[in-house]
């Protein structure tokens, strides 16, 4: 018998109105575990060993993707800045700065145009991809989110976006790219490469796929920041909704593989010394140390904690403001940009690029302050342990629009890669005036808020870190200049400001703390970073949600939180369940199955039988047959509405000839006399599930009790399973026993995974609609169920911790009275039902 579980598959994203109009969610069960149960110990060990090898391969491939993105971003950026710098230096003397601006515009607009074109090819490649991956790991499938074409467009698009001068980062897209690698590599197949097929039947379940995606997302974080432990915690805190102990080691191992793969190749390429491991991630904060000549300097003191808490509050307020403005922009785009032709999205991206380039150029020329070069700028050699970072900090000072022996502090921030600007704010002392930092923060805040959400691959981590670092450096300058706190270390305040602003935007705590600690290689920063992030999160949560949750909500995704509120325990399962079910019988005619599948969008159906008046109460072999039922309209299901829907669905059957044939059979054929059901069971001549066909319309003479018959629950059957059975012609005729029905093996049932055929695409003209399908060998006869009186908190915890997609509500006598899906457990739905509950009291 092929059995399925009730969890581990993703629901497809639909507009919010589709979720509200559905009887219950688009849900799929986890495919079968028979392949594991049938293994002996040696095969199981090989299976686990292959999984570890695949996890390592995912980490290596993710590191290579990061290496590809980093190499070409550096190549394009250096090429652009060399041309622009020489042009600016030449035109400063000759007075042709307009030509330099046009050259810069030519580079930036070309790169951004290419990035927008790649998003047109695969729209899901836009943005950072973290909201989409968060949805996927929570159990909601975004179409195309883990396809090969997505990672190609994402990786190539983000390097053009960053090289094009947009205020975006490449670290967020790295998380999405790692998740795509994790989803596709263990499958050994791709829609984009249909000709490349491998006979690899393992890991063809959504639970394994979800675990690999979790590992890939963690590897993306680890490669971006050189933080394998932070990547593991990110996947646990912000990504995966379902976690198990065995997954922890695999995710950490994958993160380590990604980190050291990227470190190995970057260090070898940059230093020529392979195996030195000196550059752990794409973004490296360097080592924070006070100068040996400054005896009063300390990285931070207990007195500074008070300032850090205040900075956390301000960071939370700034993050909430950023999220509020970006939410309004996203709503405007959804109403006025997305419904229009796709060319409008490209024009919007070009407009943002044009505005950003002009603002950067004019601000550096007009608002920048020319400051005297001093030996203090070379103190970076003492503050950094890595020679390349110290050289990068010192060589990134720009002299644009300034006379000899001076440099432009605004151009030093704007005309450098974002990573170099962050290092400047962290490790250069005395290079930026408060006015410059204030103007830079304001311009960067507004432009990065406008940029996040346009149709280009874009990350938010690095822009938020740079914006926050400018804020922290401004605070340090003010404390030094106006309060006289000469002992403070400006780099520490820049780091805390970056943490405060980033925490106020994304509302991450544990994982972000570890990521920043690993990026700085300074464990003493653990306490101030943790306190700052907690305060920033609490402050921001008072006003709105994190930026990723906001974009998830705008998409109308039924994302499940970690827990429900205490007040929700006033509700019971019967208060939130969906009572109007679409169900199938153990033995169902093909015409009824086609009608059900074509008139509904549900991905799972209860398998039921009706408790008829001639059935006697009897318990035999876990089979409950109930009689003497007190019919209650509030707790049993109506069959009449469902039958009316099915009686109209034959118009969708493939040919009029079959409809006529069905009409003739229905008109001429008389139902055979039924033997006593109990006697059939005792003699074991037939299956324990009676042949009850759901193709009869309700009769006008039906009594109220007949219209509200209770339905005995026997299990759940998947849409994918039903479609596969119809596609393979698994059925038997009325004159035969159900034992004559062909049986499909586990491999045959999963042959089309993960993209099963659609019922509307099947050619059913050769199938006799009066044939019968026995679904009992393929249904799950023992899914998780709850009582109608179960508290909502218990329902929620069971649903989320077990990774369920549908939870039948069954009463004390085994009758299904409703079903609960993720739609019924979302915060908005529970709040609406709680208001109804208060109104009825």
Secondary structure, DSSP 8 states (H G I E B T S, - for coil): -----SB---EE---HHHHHHSSS---------HHHHT--HHHHHHHHHHHHHHHHHHHHHHHHHHHHHHHHHHHHHHHHHHHHHHHHHHHHHHT-HHHHHHHHHHHHHHHHHHHHHHHHHSGGGSB-SHHHHHHHHHTEE-TTTT-HHHHHHHHHHHHHHHHTT-S-BSHHHHHHHHHHHHHHHTTT--STTTT------TT-SHHHHHHHHHHHHHHHHHHHHT-HHHHHHHIIIII-SS--HHHHHHHHHHHHHHHHHHHHHHHHHHHS-TT-----SSS--------TT-TT--S--HHHHHHHHHHHHHHHHHHHHHHHHHHHHHHHHHHHTTTS-HHHHHHHHHHHHHHHHHHHHHIIIII--EEE--GGGGGHHHH-SSHHHHHHHHHT---TT--TTEEEHHHHHHSS-HHHHHHHHHH--S---HHHHHHHHHHHHHHHHHHTTSSSB-BSHHHHHHHHHHHHHHHHHHIIIII--TT--HHHHHHHHHHHHHHHHH---HHHHHHHHHHHT-GGGHHHHHHHHHHHHHHHHTT---HHHHHHHHTT-----S---GGGGG-BHHHHSB----EEESEEEHHHHHHHHHH---SEEEEEEE--TT---EEETTEEE--S----TTTS--SHHHHHHHHTGGGGSS-HHHHHHHHHHHHH--------HHHHHHHT-S-SS----S-----TT--HHHHT--EEEEEEEEHHHHHHHHHTT--B-TTS-GGGS----HHHHTTTTTS---GGG---TTS-TT-EEE-TTTSBTT--EE-TT-BHHHHHHHHHHTTBS-EEEE-TTSBEEEEE-GGGGSHHHHHHHHHHHHHH-
